[in-house]
C-alpha cells in the first residue's frame, strides 16, 4: 500500500494524467506538458469537476506542479518555474532523457513499479520505448486532456500478429487492457484540507466503454473530500501492470461484483473498517453499470490530527455527493447481461 502527503492539485494532475514535461520548441507551448490543461479540464465546474465541491477556481500556482529538481539535478525554484526542455532532458538541446524525471512527476507509474510486475518492464523497456516524440512534445494541436487522442502508440503498434485464440475472437469489442492489466491502483480519499490520503487501493480494475474507441477497457477511479462533501471521478487511465496471460473467464463473467450488482443494483467501491481505521476496496473486475450514478457507492474517511484513535482518521461519510466520468460511458444492459452469464 502507499500513503503520504500529496497536495490536492498534484492528485488532480495524476487523475487527469496531464503530462508535466515539455521539450520541442516548435510545439511545446501547445503541448499538455506545457499547458497542463488536463488539470483544469477535469477540475472545472463546466465538466462536472471537483470545483463543484470546493467552490474555488483553479489557480495558476496549482498547475505549477513539479519535482524538487530538474533532469540535470538542479533545484527548481517554484516562483520562477516555467516548463522547459530541462524538465526531462539532462541539458537543453540534448536528446538524452533522464527517465527518473518521468517517474518524479508520473507518480502513479512509480507506485505501480513497487506493487505489480509489468511484462514490458521485465524485458527492460522504458517510457520512451512506447511514448513517442509526439506524445512528449505535442503535435501543434491544443489537447484538453491526455485522453483527447494524445497517445500515439497502441498495443497493436508492436503486437501486429495477435493470435486468433477463442478469447480474442469473441472479445472484439474489448480493449487489450480489459484482460491484460493486472491491477489498477488509486490513492483513494484525498483529504483536501490536510493533503493526506487514508490508504492506497489495488487488486481491482473497473470496466467501461471508451467513447473514442468504442471499446470496453480497464479504467480507474479517484475519491476526494472537502469538508463533509465527497466526490468520485472515473477516468480511462491504463495502468502499466501488463501481463502476458489474459484473465480467465470467471474473473469477469458472473464474478462476485457482477452477481452482487445484478441482485442488489449496488456496487460498493470502498467501505470503512473501524478496527484498522482504514478504507477497504472491492477487489477483482468491477463493471461500471448503466445506472452507475445511482448504483456505485463508497465510504470516505475524514482526518483530524487531534484524534488519538486510528491515526486521526474517522468515518466521514457513507455515500458520494458528486460523480464525474469523462471520455467514457458505462456498460450497457447487453454487456451487463453477458457478464452475468457463467462460462462453461
Secondary structure, 3 states (H helix, E strand, C coil): CCCCECCHHHHHHHHHCCCCCCCCCCCHHHCHHHHCHHHHHHHCHHHCCCHHHHCCCCCCHHHCCCCCECCCCCECCHHHCCCCHHHCECCCCCCCECHHHHHHHCHHHHHHHCCCCCHHHHCCCCHHHHCCHHHHHCCCCCCCCCCCCCCCCCHHHHCCCCCCCHHHHCCCCECCHHHHECCEEECCCEECCCCEECCCEEEEEEEEEECCCCCEEEEEEEEEEECCEEEEEEECCCCCCECCCCCCHHHHCCCHHHHHHHHHCCEECEEEECCCCEEEECCEEEECCCCHHHHEECEEEEECCCCCHHHHEEEEEECCCEEEECCEECCCHHHHHHHHCCCC
